[in-house]
Amino acid sequence: PATGEAPQLKIEEGYWYISTDGGASWTQLGKATGEDGKDGEGGDSIFKEVTFDDNFVYFVLADETTLKISRGANGVQAVAVVPDLEDGGVLSVLNEFTLRFDVLPASSAAAITSLDPSLFRVNLVYTQTKAQAGDELSLPITQITGSDGRINVTVDGSSLCEDFAIGKLGASASLSIDDGNHAVTSGYFPVRYDTQRIRKLVEKQWLYPDVVPHLVRDIGYSFPGYYFYTDDSAIYAGINPTNALKGPYYIYQLPNGIIKLFSDKYPYWYVCRVVSETEIEQRVYAQEYEEPYNQQDEYGWHSGKWNRLTLIDTPKKLLWKTMAVCVNGVNVALTESSDPHGVPTFEHYLQGMEQTLPMVRMNDSGTASCFALWDVVGKIVVLDRGEISFSEKLNNAYEAGAIGVLCVNNSPDSPPAPSLSSVNPAVDIPFAMISQRAGQMLDGHRSITFVSCTDPTMVEN
């Protein structure tokens, strides 16, 4: 009958046996050698030959038909990642990227790519746990290819979190192949976001069609870095290159292809999308519900309008050039006014040259009564933030004969861009903010050195 418990077959001492009671009793059927093929005693084998190698078993039927069956992961003895970086790490993005692995024996590379993709797993673990990021995830595999001892595993990285993309969160990954009978793993290796790949996507110079060329920007010139301008005409116009995003910024590409550029210092960021080879659109997004960012877009972000930028026909060499204060061998950035009202910058005032000038550290706020106690004629004045406005400090310093003012921030945070809205129109000396740490470093000094910097990595905030 074709119902009930399935029969069992075995070969014992050259004969076939069958059991229909789960192996309790066995009935002999005939020879299993296939020698004569008569009177029901055996018969010709359906297989002419059975052979195997490291990767496959080959069944050759009597009619010469060959069945090729994979031996699964059993043919693989070892698998190891091929690193992109000297420390053994690999590069990834938030889109599709490919991991490369060497396998042993080399002949197994082509064979294991024929396995069901469900037997492969790329497991990723964040090396610093955070509430908003899962500790572990499996990256979806989109393609597996291989030959000559190497396999390429393409994965979808869109599930990776943004903290990983900007380097605030580390990650390690491994590849495992498991067919249920045999498993092999690569072990864990570091994974890092490929900022250079994104840099190549955006390393073009764009300008707004309706503004002057010095607003040309290069997004992605340095990681971390700054918004750069083509020349120091922006500085003369009162625009501090380090203030566009308040210092070091992060840049990466979202899974939908849009490039995000932002800083920890401001509650807004820029996004860029390529419209064509010669045009790009830029938009500002804000976390706060405020004018002019009072409309939510498809991301749920409050945003302004898209601005169209055009690729420059003849790209200019971009320079980062500004003055910094050198204290004990450390270059400290100056934060100047974004709306200077005619007040020159230190770059302009010192004509971009390195100079050491006499200095007085007042250790007070710069009121008129404070200046009456200090000899500041022909000197750079270093005073403290607070009590009166920046404009009043600058007016008082000018009236007292100072040649420049540095105002020390009153907290460890990056200093703000000073507002000079009520400065005396006659004032022609520069004013800038420096960090609280820089002010402490200047205690006891009688001179100050200004240096011209072309490398933003050489300047501390």
One Martini backbone bead per residue (centre of mass of N, CA, C, O) as a GRO file, in nm:
protein
  461
    1PRO     BB    1   0.099   0.034   0.015
    2ALA     BB    2   0.080   0.408  -0.002
    3THR     BB    3   0.040   0.388   0.303
    4GLY     BB    4   0.187   0.495   0.576
    5GLU     BB    5   0.482   0.370   0.636
    6ALA     BB    6   0.780   0.407   0.516
    7PRO     BB    7   1.003   0.239   0.361
    8GLN     BB    8   1.304   0.043   0.393
    9LEU     BB    9   1.645   0.041   0.275
   10LYS     BB   10   1.904  -0.214   0.212
   11ILE     BB   11   2.246  -0.330   0.218
   12GLU     BB   12   2.339  -0.685   0.255
   13GLU     BB   13   2.560  -0.894   0.135
   14GLY     BB   14   2.453  -0.805  -0.171
   15TYR     BB   15   2.154  -0.731  -0.064
   16TRP     BB   16   1.830  -0.655  -0.073
   17TYR     BB   17   1.628  -0.472   0.170
   18ILE     BB   18   1.299  -0.470   0.335
   19SER     BB   19   1.097  -0.238   0.540
   20THR     BB   20   0.749  -0.195   0.692
   21ASP     BB   21   0.831  -0.169   1.035
   22GLY     BB   22   1.084   0.019   1.105
   23GLY     BB   23   1.308  -0.240   1.126
   24ALA     BB   24   1.206  -0.510   1.263
   25SER     BB   25   1.185  -0.625   0.963
   26TRP     BB   26   1.325  -0.825   0.686
   27THR     BB   27   1.331  -0.843   0.322
   28GLN     BB   28   1.445  -1.020   0.065
   29LEU     BB   29   1.501  -0.936  -0.286
   30GLY     BB   30   1.814  -0.919  -0.390
   31LYS     BB   31   2.059  -0.840  -0.571
   32ALA     BB   32   2.307  -0.554  -0.555
   33THR     BB   33   2.520  -0.594  -0.808
   34GLY     BB   34   2.422  -0.633  -1.112
   35GLU     BB   35   2.514  -0.901  -1.276
   36ASP     BB   36   2.242  -1.044  -1.437
   37GLY     BB   37   1.928  -0.955  -1.451
   38LYS     BB   38   1.767  -1.213  -1.334
   39ASP     BB   39   1.486  -1.325  -1.174
   40GLY     BB   40   1.503  -1.064  -0.975
   41GLU     BB   41   1.824  -1.062  -0.939
   42GLY     BB   42   1.850  -0.768  -0.963
   43GLY     BB   43   2.038  -0.568  -1.195
   44ASP     BB   44   2.089  -0.300  -1.358
   45SER     BB   45   2.239  -0.017  -1.301
   46ILE     BB   46   2.169   0.325  -1.317
   47PHE     BB   47   2.477   0.343  -1.261
   48LYS     BB   48   2.791   0.377  -1.403
   49GLU     BB   49   2.901   0.632  -1.220
   50VAL     BB   50   3.089   0.750  -0.922
   51THR     BB   51   3.211   1.075  -0.844
   52PHE     BB   52   3.462   1.304  -0.689
   53ASP     BB   53   3.535   1.617  -0.535
   54ASP     BB   54   3.564   1.901  -0.348
   55ASN     BB   55   3.263   2.008  -0.473
   56PHE     BB   56   3.157   1.738  -0.627
   57VAL     BB   57   2.908   1.510  -0.743
   58TYR     BB   58   2.916   1.239  -0.995
   59PHE     BB   59   2.641   1.115  -1.188
   60VAL     BB   60   2.648   0.835  -1.407
   61LEU     BB   61   2.447   0.713  -1.625
   62ALA     BB   62   2.373   0.467  -1.846
   63ASP     BB   63   2.313   0.712  -2.071
   64GLU     BB   64   2.544   0.942  -1.976
   65THR     BB   65   2.414   1.097  -1.774
   66THR     BB   66   2.499   1.393  -1.577
   67LEU     BB   67   2.515   1.450  -1.229
   68LYS     BB   68   2.560   1.765  -1.048
   69ILE     BB   69   2.656   1.781  -0.701
   70SER     BB   70   2.685   1.964  -0.441
   71ARG     BB   71   2.885   1.966  -0.132
   72GLY     BB   72   2.884   2.238  -0.037
   73ALA     BB   73   3.076   2.365   0.233
   74ASN     BB   74   3.283   2.123   0.243
   75GLY     BB   75   3.492   2.247   0.025
   76VAL     BB   76   3.549   2.456   0.255
   77GLN     BB   77   3.814   2.556   0.477
   78ALA     BB   78   3.847   2.876   0.405
   79VAL     BB   79   3.780   3.231   0.498
   80ALA     BB   80   3.897   3.565   0.380
   81VAL     BB   81   3.938   3.883   0.387
   82VAL     BB   82   3.980   4.159   0.165
   83PRO     BB   83   4.138   4.438   0.220
   84ASP     BB   84   4.141   4.806   0.196
   85LEU     BB   85   4.318   4.827   0.454
   86GLU     BB   86   4.599   4.808   0.655
   87ASP     BB   87   4.414   4.711   0.918
   88GLY     BB   88   4.183   4.513   0.769
   89GLY     BB   89   3.976   4.687   0.647
   90VAL     BB   90   3.662   4.801   0.518
   91LEU     BB   91   3.449   4.945   0.274
   92SER     BB   92   3.154   5.156   0.296
   93VAL     BB   93   2.803   5.215   0.251
   94LEU     BB   94   2.445   5.302   0.219
   95ASN     BB   95   2.477   5.106  -0.008
   96GLU     BB   96   2.606   4.927  -0.233
   97PHE     BB   97   2.854   4.669  -0.160
   98THR     BB   98   3.178   4.499  -0.181
   99LEU     BB   99   3.298   4.189  -0.074
  100ARG     BB  100   3.612   4.022  -0.027
  101PHE     BB  101   3.720   3.669  -0.071
  102ASP     BB  102   3.925   3.417   0.036
  103VAL     BB  103   3.962   3.069  -0.063
  104LEU     BB  104   3.979   2.730   0.074
  105PRO     BB  105   4.014   2.606  -0.180
  106ALA     BB  106   4.029   2.762  -0.483
  107SER     BB  107   3.823   2.559  -0.629
  108SER     BB  108   3.563   2.653  -0.441
  109ALA     BB  109   3.460   2.927  -0.548
  110ALA     BB  110   3.264   2.842  -0.777
  111ALA     BB  111   3.091   2.639  -0.611
  112ILE     BB  112   2.967   2.825  -0.376
  113THR     BB  113   2.802   3.015  -0.574
  114SER     BB  114   2.578   2.775  -0.618
  115LEU     BB  115   2.455   2.833  -0.372
  116ASP     BB  116   2.233   2.919  -0.160
  117PRO     BB  117   2.208   3.239  -0.037
  118SER     BB  118   2.090   3.148   0.250
  119LEU     BB  119   2.385   3.032   0.344
  120PHE     BB  120   2.450   3.327   0.367
  121ARG     BB  121   2.625   3.563   0.602
  122VAL     BB  122   2.622   3.912   0.699
  123ASN     BB  123   2.758   4.023   0.995
  124LEU     BB  124   2.683   4.309   1.209
  125VAL     BB  125   2.872   4.500   1.459
  126TYR     BB  126   2.863   4.725   1.695
  127THR     BB  127   3.130   4.871   1.893
  128GLN     BB  128   2.915   5.099   1.986
  129THR     BB  129   2.662   5.138   2.180
  130LYS     BB  130   2.323   5.253   2.100
  131ALA     BB  131   1.998   5.325   2.122
  132GLN     BB  132   1.961   5.396   1.798
  133ALA     BB  133   2.138   5.128   1.770
  134GLY     BB  134   2.183   4.833   1.677
  135ASP     BB  135   2.403   4.582   1.764
  136GLU     BB  136   2.272   4.397   1.528
  137LEU     BB  137   2.312   4.285   1.177
  138SER     BB  138   2.186   4.183   0.859
  139LEU     BB  139   2.312   4.190   0.543
  140PRO     BB  140   2.192   4.203   0.248
  141ILE     BB  141   2.214   3.986  -0.029
  142THR     BB  142   2.253   4.044  -0.395
  143GLN     BB  143   2.548   3.904  -0.461
  144ILE     BB  144   2.735   3.613  -0.605
  145THR     BB  145   3.080   3.571  -0.684
  146GLY     BB  146   3.334   3.346  -0.852
  147SER     BB  147   3.702   3.291  -0.874
  148ASP     BB  148   4.016   3.202  -0.825
  149GLY     BB  149   3.978   3.204  -0.492
  150ARG     BB  150   3.729   3.419  -0.521
  151ILE     BB  151   3.480   3.617  -0.357
  152ASN     BB  152   3.176   3.815  -0.419
  153VAL     BB  153   2.992   4.022  -0.185
  154THR     BB  154   2.687   4.177  -0.219
  155VAL     BB  155   2.553   4.450  -0.032
  156ASP     BB  156   2.311   4.613   0.175
  157GLY     BB  157   2.368   4.939   0.352
  158SER     BB  158   2.089   5.091   0.439
  159SER     BB  159   2.084   4.988   0.755
  160LEU     BB  160   2.285   5.175   0.827
  161CYS     BB  161   2.379   5.411   1.036
  162GLU     BB  162   2.469   5.743   1.071
  163ASP     BB  163   2.687   5.712   1.293
  164PHE     BB  164   2.865   5.538   1.114
  165ALA     BB  165   2.912   5.738   0.871
  166ILE     BB  166   3.051   5.967   1.083
  167GLY     BB  167   3.226   5.793   1.313
  168LYS     BB  168   3.066   5.741   1.598
  169LEU     BB  169   3.043   5.438   1.486
  170GLY     BB  170   3.141   5.125   1.498
  171ALA     BB  171   3.240   4.827   1.293
  172SER     BB  172   3.175   4.472   1.241
  173ALA     BB  173   3.238   4.181   1.027
  174SER     BB  174   3.097   3.872   0.879
  175LEU     BB  175   3.137   3.554   0.714
  176SER     BB  176   2.894   3.293   0.652
  177ILE     BB  177   2.885   2.930   0.582
  178ASP     BB  178   2.576   2.722   0.587
  179ASP     BB  179   2.444   2.378   0.514
  180GLY     BB  180   2.408   2.207   0.807
  181ASN     BB  181   2.699   2.037   0.804
  182HIS     BB  182   2.875   2.295   0.728
  183ALA     BB  183   3.102   2.553   0.859
  184VAL     BB  184   3.217   2.891   0.769
  185THR     BB  185   3.441   3.163   0.874
  186SER     BB  186   3.609   3.479   0.871
  187GLY     BB  187   3.560   3.662   1.076
  188TYR     BB  188   3.627   3.964   1.209
  189PHE     BB  189   3.599   4.298   1.057
  190PRO     BB  190   3.648   4.610   0.977
  191VAL     BB  191   3.417   4.891   0.928
  192ARG     BB  192   3.407   5.166   0.688
  193TYR     BB  193   3.345   5.463   0.569
  194ASP     BB  194   3.349   5.591   0.228
  195THR     BB  195   3.451   5.908   0.180
  196GLN     BB  196   3.598   5.905  -0.096
  197ARG     BB  197   3.357   5.829  -0.269
  198ILE     BB  198   3.197   6.086  -0.202
  199ARG     BB  199   3.405   6.291  -0.287
  200LYS     BB  200   3.395   6.215  -0.592
  201LEU     BB  201   3.094   6.302  -0.629
  202VAL     BB  202   3.155   6.625  -0.507
  203GLU     BB  203   3.436   6.715  -0.657
  204LYS     BB  204   3.306   7.006  -0.727
  205GLN     BB  205   3.248   7.324  -0.878
  206TRP     BB  206   3.011   7.557  -0.757
  207LEU     BB  207   2.749   7.798  -0.856
  208TYR     BB  208   2.561   8.061  -0.834
  209PRO     BB  209   2.420   8.235  -1.092
  210ASP     BB  210   2.347   8.509  -0.889
  211VAL     BB  211   2.653   8.518  -0.799
  212VAL     BB  212   2.954   8.547  -0.696
  213PRO     BB  213   3.237   8.346  -0.745
  214HIS     BB  214   3.340   8.330  -0.435
  215LEU     BB  215   3.097   8.108  -0.369
  216VAL     BB  216   3.254   7.886  -0.435
  217ARG     BB  217   3.231   7.531  -0.369
  218ASP     BB  218   3.379   7.255  -0.180
  219ILE     BB  219   3.241   6.945  -0.126
  220GLY     BB  220   3.498   6.740   0.003
  221TYR     BB  221   3.805   6.835   0.055
  222SER     BB  222   3.773   6.741   0.365
  223PHE     BB  223   3.830   6.481   0.634
  224PRO     BB  224   3.776   6.680   0.812
  225GLY     BB  225   3.638   7.018   0.751
  226TYR     BB  226   3.541   7.273   0.523
  227TYR     BB  227   3.429   7.547   0.392
  228PHE     BB  228   3.524   7.664   0.079
  229TYR     BB  229   3.710   7.910  -0.095
  230THR     BB  230   3.876   8.047  -0.362
  231ASP     BB  231   3.931   8.313  -0.189
  232ASP     BB  232   3.987   8.614   0.007
  233SER     BB  233   3.728   8.776  -0.073
  234ALA     BB  234   3.546   8.661   0.147
  235ILE     BB  235   3.698   8.786   0.381
  236TYR     BB  236   3.664   9.082   0.296
  237ALA     BB  237   3.342   9.038   0.318
  238GLY     BB  238   3.320   8.880   0.613
  239ILE     BB  239   3.383   8.570   0.551
  240ASN     BB  240   3.414   8.284   0.734
  241PRO     BB  241   3.503   7.971   0.638
  242THR     BB  242   3.448   7.831   0.933
  243ASN     BB  243   3.120   7.931   0.949
  244ALA     BB  244   2.924   7.777   0.768
  245LEU     BB  245   2.950   7.507   0.992
  246LYS     BB  246   3.129   7.545   1.239
  247GLY     BB  247   3.349   7.370   1.114
  248PRO     BB  248   3.350   7.063   1.132
  249TYR     BB  249   3.235   6.808   0.906
  250TYR     BB  250   2.985   6.601   0.760
  251ILE     BB  251   2.981   6.334   0.500
  252TYR     BB  252   2.711   6.170   0.315
  253GLN     BB  253   2.518   5.903   0.174
  254LEU     BB  254   2.216   5.828   0.106
  255PRO     BB  255   2.023   5.571  -0.011
  256ASN     BB  256   1.888   5.787  -0.231
  257GLY     BB  257   2.173   5.970  -0.304
  258ILE     BB  258   2.182   6.185  -0.108
  259ILE     BB  259   2.374   6.450   0.020
  260LYS     BB  260   2.513   6.501   0.345
  261LEU     BB  261   2.570   6.816   0.531
  262PHE     BB  262   2.725   6.855   0.860
  263SER     BB  263   2.706   6.978   1.198
  264ASP     BB  264   2.723   6.997   1.551
  265LYS     BB  265   2.663   7.323   1.581
  266TYR     BB  266   2.399   7.292   1.403
  267PRO     BB  267   2.032   7.260   1.338
  268TYR     BB  268   2.158   7.217   1.041
  269TRP     BB  269   2.159   7.127   0.682
  270TYR     BB  270   2.294   6.994   0.388
  271VAL     BB  271   2.173   6.911   0.061
  272CYS     BB  272   2.261   6.706  -0.227
  273ARG     BB  273   2.178   6.693  -0.583
  274VAL     BB  274   2.202   6.548  -0.888
  275VAL     BB  275   2.091   6.652  -1.205
  276SER     BB  276   2.373   6.669  -1.350
  277GLU     BB  277   2.690   6.712  -1.472
  278THR     BB  278   2.634   7.053  -1.434
  279GLU     BB  279   2.419   7.005  -1.195
  280ILE     BB  280   2.307   7.124  -0.869
  281GLU     BB  281   2.130   7.069  -0.563
  282GLN     BB  282   2.048   7.282  -0.282
  283ARG     BB  283   1.968   7.233   0.074
  284VAL     BB  284   1.799   7.332   0.367
  285TYR     BB  285   1.793   7.191   0.697
  286ALA     BB  286   1.572   7.167   0.984
  287GLN     BB  287   1.490   7.088   1.324
  288GLU     BB  288   1.338   7.345   1.336
  289TYR     BB  289   1.041   7.539   1.375
  290GLU     BB  290   1.118   7.777   1.131
  291GLU     BB  291   1.207   8.046   0.986
  292PRO     BB  292   1.202   7.927   0.653
  293TYR     BB  293   1.149   7.616   0.789
  294ASN     BB  294   0.800   7.544   0.762
  295GLN     BB  295   0.837   7.288   0.567
  296GLN     BB  296   0.755   6.972   0.500
  297ASP     BB  297   0.890   6.696   0.368
  298GLU     BB  298   0.940   6.368   0.272
  299TYR     BB  299   1.127   6.342   0.551
  300GLY     BB  300   1.014   6.549   0.782
  301TRP     BB  301   1.152   6.807   0.712
  302HIS     BB  302   1.261   7.131   0.748
  303SER     BB  303   1.251   7.347   0.458
  304GLY     BB  304   1.372   7.485   0.190
  305LYS     BB  305   1.474   7.556  -0.105
  306TRP     BB  306   1.595   7.479  -0.403
  307ASN     BB  307   1.928   7.520  -0.524
  308ARG     BB  308   2.090   7.615  -0.814
  309LEU     BB  309   2.387   7.473  -0.947
  310THR     BB  310   2.691   7.537  -1.137
  311LEU     BB  311   2.934   7.436  -1.328
  312ILE     BB  312   3.251   7.514  -1.381
  313ASP     BB  313   3.436   7.546  -1.657
  314THR     BB  314   3.687   7.678  -1.481
  315PRO     BB  315   3.843   7.566  -1.237
  316LYS     BB  316   3.941   7.656  -0.926
  317LYS     BB  317   4.165   7.702  -0.682
  318LEU     BB  318   4.130   7.599  -0.366
  319LEU     BB  319   4.139   7.791  -0.062
  320TRP     BB  320   4.268   7.795   0.270
  321LYS     BB  321   4.258   8.127   0.416
  322THR     BB  322   4.389   8.229   0.736
  323MET     BB  323   4.400   8.345   1.046
  324ALA     BB  324   4.608   8.266   1.332
  325VAL     BB  325   4.688   8.165   1.657
  326CYS     BB  326   5.006   8.123   1.809
  327VAL     BB  327   5.034   7.885   2.086
  328ASN     BB  328   5.276   7.691   2.169
  329GLY     BB  329   5.242   7.566   1.859
  330VAL     BB  330   4.932   7.644   1.845
  331ASN     BB  331   4.667   7.667   1.626
  332VAL     BB  332   4.415   7.923   1.650
  333ALA     BB  333   4.112   8.010   1.580
  334LEU     BB  334   3.921   8.264   1.423
  335THR     BB  335   3.616   8.443   1.503
  336GLU     BB  336   3.430   8.623   1.289
  337SER     BB  337   3.229   8.834   1.150
  338SER     BB  338   2.935   8.807   0.938
  339ASP     BB  339   2.877   9.134   1.017
  340PRO     BB  340   3.114   9.389   1.016
  341HIS     BB  341   3.065   9.694   0.945
  342GLY     BB  342   3.375   9.756   0.821
  343VAL     BB  343   3.539   9.558   0.971
  344PRO     BB  344   3.828   9.418   0.970
  345THR     BB  345   4.022   9.165   0.922
  346PHE     BB  346   4.307   9.009   1.002
  347GLU     BB  347   4.388   8.933   0.717
  348HIS     BB  348   4.368   9.224   0.606
  349TYR     BB  349   4.525   9.388   0.820
  350LEU     BB  350   4.793   9.183   0.791
  351GLN     BB  351   4.820   9.085   0.489
  352GLY     BB  352   4.874   8.765   0.544
  353MET     BB  353   5.101   8.795   0.759
  354GLU     BB  354   5.339   8.705   0.965
  355GLN     BB  355   5.299   8.817   1.312
  356THR     BB  356   5.446   8.995   1.590
  357LEU     BB  357   5.268   9.130   1.868
  358PRO     BB  358   5.171   9.323   2.100
  359MET     BB  359   5.031   9.240   2.428
  360VAL     BB  360   4.719   9.240   2.630
  361ARG     BB  361   4.594   9.088   2.926
  362MET     BB  362   4.313   9.195   3.098
  363ASN     BB  363   4.093   9.018   3.257
  364ASP     BB  364   3.839   9.162   3.122
  365SER     BB  365   3.557   9.317   2.945
  366GLY     BB  366   3.607   9.629   2.823
  367THR     BB  367   3.552   9.871   2.961
  368ALA     BB  368   3.624  10.196   3.005
  369SER     BB  369   3.741  10.149   3.295
  370CYS     BB  370   3.938   9.927   3.216
  371PHE     BB  371   4.114  10.087   3.008
  372ALA     BB  372   4.221  10.297   3.225
  373LEU     BB  373   4.425  10.053   3.347
  374TRP     BB  374   4.552  10.032   3.051
  375ASP     BB  375   4.815   9.975   2.814
  376VAL     BB  376   4.712   9.965   2.451
  377VAL     BB  377   4.900  10.104   2.276
  378GLY     BB  378   4.981   9.917   1.994
  379LYS     BB  379   4.789   9.672   2.082
  380ILE     BB  380   4.673   9.365   2.160
  381VAL     BB  381   4.355   9.277   2.284
  382VAL     BB  382   4.272   9.064   2.565
  383LEU     BB  383   3.941   8.970   2.639
  384ASP     BB  384   3.630   8.931   2.790
  385ARG     BB  385   3.333   8.800   2.799
  386GLY     BB  386   3.088   9.034   2.875
  387GLU     BB  387   2.857   9.290   3.007
  388ILE     BB  388   2.918   9.372   2.705
  389SER     BB  389   2.933   9.436   2.394
  390PHE     BB  390   3.121   9.395   2.120
  391SER     BB  391   3.106   9.684   2.016
  392GLU     BB  392   3.202   9.819   2.281
  393LYS     BB  393   3.475   9.690   2.299
  394LEU     BB  394   3.580   9.802   2.030
  395ASN     BB  395   3.538  10.102   2.081
  396ASN     BB  396   3.722  10.119   2.335
  397ALA     BB  397   3.981  10.017   2.202
  398TYR     BB  398   4.004  10.239   1.991
  399GLU     BB  399   4.008  10.483   2.191
  400ALA     BB  400   4.278  10.352   2.342
  401GLY     BB  401   4.478  10.241   2.083
  402ALA     BB  402   4.426   9.982   1.966
  403ILE     BB  403   4.489   9.719   1.697
  404GLY     BB  404   4.322   9.488   1.848
  405VAL     BB  405   4.073   9.216   1.907
  406LEU     BB  406   4.035   8.958   2.162
  407CYS     BB  407   3.771   8.739   2.245
  408VAL     BB  408   3.690   8.543   2.518
  409ASN     BB  409   3.533   8.282   2.584
  410ASN     BB  410   3.292   8.161   2.853
  411SER     BB  411   3.330   7.873   2.710
  412PRO     BB  412   3.414   7.562   2.563
  413ASP     BB  413   3.282   7.648   2.332
  414SER     BB  414   3.244   7.760   2.041
  415PRO     BB  415   3.274   8.052   1.916
  416PRO     BB  416   3.106   8.313   1.817
  417ALA     BB  417   2.981   8.532   1.598
  418PRO     BB  418   3.020   8.853   1.610
  419SER     BB  419   2.834   9.139   1.681
  420LEU     BB  420   2.866   9.475   1.494
  421SER     BB  421   2.607   9.678   1.470
  422SER     BB  422   2.730   9.925   1.686
  423VAL     BB  423   2.969  10.035   1.546
  424ASN     BB  424   3.197  10.255   1.482
  425PRO     BB  425   3.267  10.381   1.169
  426ALA     BB  426   3.581  10.450   1.245
  427VAL     BB  427   3.653  10.166   1.278
  428ASP     BB  428   3.989   9.989   1.185
  429ILE     BB  429   3.981   9.731   1.368
  430PRO     BB  430   3.998   9.416   1.467
  431PHE     BB  431   3.762   9.137   1.542
  432ALA     BB  432   3.775   8.845   1.763
  433MET     BB  433   3.728   8.512   1.844
  434ILE     BB  434   3.815   8.288   2.114
  435SER     BB  435   3.889   8.045   2.303
  436GLN     BB  436   3.915   7.960   2.625
  437ARG     BB  437   4.179   7.803   2.595
  438ALA     BB  438   4.339   8.029   2.450
  439GLY     BB  439   4.319   8.238   2.678
  440GLN     BB  440   4.477   8.068   2.886
  441MET     BB  441   4.740   8.044   2.711
  442LEU     BB  442   4.786   8.375   2.719
  443ASP     BB  443   4.870   8.383   2.991
  444GLY     BB  444   5.154   8.600   3.040
  445HIS     BB  445   5.163   8.734   2.775
  446ARG     BB  446   5.322   9.004   2.550
  447SER     BB  447   5.272   8.836   2.288
  448ILE     BB  448   5.158   8.782   1.941
  449THR     BB  449   5.092   8.526   1.691
  450PHE     BB  450   5.037   8.544   1.346
  451VAL     BB  451   4.904   8.314   1.106
  452SER     BB  452   4.909   8.169   0.785
  453CYS     BB  453   4.657   7.945   0.666
  454THR     BB  454   4.613   7.649   0.431
  455ASP     BB  455   4.550   7.431   0.666
  456PRO     BB  456   4.287   7.313   0.855
  457THR     BB  457   4.443   7.081   1.019
  458MET     BB  458   4.632   7.316   1.171
  459VAL     BB  459   4.357   7.394   1.320
  460GLU     BB  460   4.208   7.502   1.613
  461ASN     BB  461   3.910   7.575   1.804
   0.00000   0.00000   0.00000
